[in-house]
């Protein structure tokens, strides 16, 4: 297990909450990353500028950290390219079918006490926990 | 504010929101799939980080959204686009299950996946390309379904949660 730092976790979470609040207060939009990304290629010409700007902002922090001297390490990913591709397809298709992901449902939706988002978050979290249990511990497999 | 100034200030505001969001994910460790999978692995040495991140995010966004609701209109747009759908339907359940499978397999959800593009890791690039393809497939599939069976009234109005 990597080190657990509750202060950084809470502080980082607070920044995510701040960003979600500001996006609603300034642009009137929900900070759902899957929705923001999907809207970049749904064919409608208008309404793309803010989405692209948000995504550019999202990619910037590791680059800023790297410029400030922190090491930029690629994340640990599965060895199988096929597994990565399948997982990516499932995340893309599933988040659009379900109307949101960890940010749109898990943060913004639960903060609004939306029944849909509370249900979605419980479902994707429990599903992911079952998948990890099967992959790592062979439960049921 | 003129049209040009509105477009520029909207883009800058949105960029800053993305930046703050990205720093939140980065300092909390949520860009690291190992930590995310550590939370999802309830049978292993459990890492509670993701839970603490959600508590911090929910506390601040609940307060921020309460202010946004009281204010009414946002600063740079004509209205707040709050999600309109209410019912837990089959799409929500099926979509969340599919997303949960993909998330559990790799430990990346859309935000951290996009942010990790900064590392130029070929595996992350593949994941994000596949994710974008999955989104386009869902969009195309939904369009076909819509053409086959036109939905009634306001059911198709701005129906996105996030």
Interface residues (C-beta under 8 A of the other chain):
Chain A: X1 X2 X4 X5 X6 X8 X9 X10 X11 X12 X13 X14 X15 X16 X17 X18 X19 X20 X21 X22 X23 X24 X25 X26 X27 X28 X29 X30 X31 X32 X33 X34 X35 X37 X38 X41 X42 X49 X50 X51 X53 X54 X55 X56 X57 X58 X59 X60 X61 X62 X63 X65 X66 X72 X73 X74 X75 X76 X77 X78 X81 X83 X84 X85 X86 X87 X88 X89 X90 X91 X92 X93 X94 X95 X96 X97 X98 X99 X100 X101 X102 X103 X104 X105 X106 X107 X108 X109 X110 X111 X112 X114 X115 X116 X117 X119 X120 X121 X123 X124 X125 X126 X127 X128 X129 X130 X131 X132 X133 X135 X136 X137 X139
Chain B: X7 X10 X11 X12 X13 X14 X15 X16 X17 X18 X19 X20 X21 X22 X23 X24 X25 X26 X27 X28 X29 X30 X31 X32 X33 X34 X35 X37 X38 X40 X41 X42 X43 X44 X45 X46 X47 X48 X49 X50 X52 X53 X54 X55 X56 X57 X58 X59 X60 X61 X62 X63 X64 X65 X67 X68 X71 X73 X74 X75 X76 X77 X78 X79 X80 X81 X82 X83 X85 X86 X87 X88 X91 X92 X93 X94 X95 X96 X97 X98 X99 X100 X101 X102 X103 X104 X105 X106 X108 X109 X110 X111 X112 X113 X114 X115 X116 X117 X118 X119 X120 X121 X123 X124 X126 X127 X128 X129 X130 X131 X132 X133 X134 X135 X136 X137 X138 X139 X142 X159 X160 X161 X162
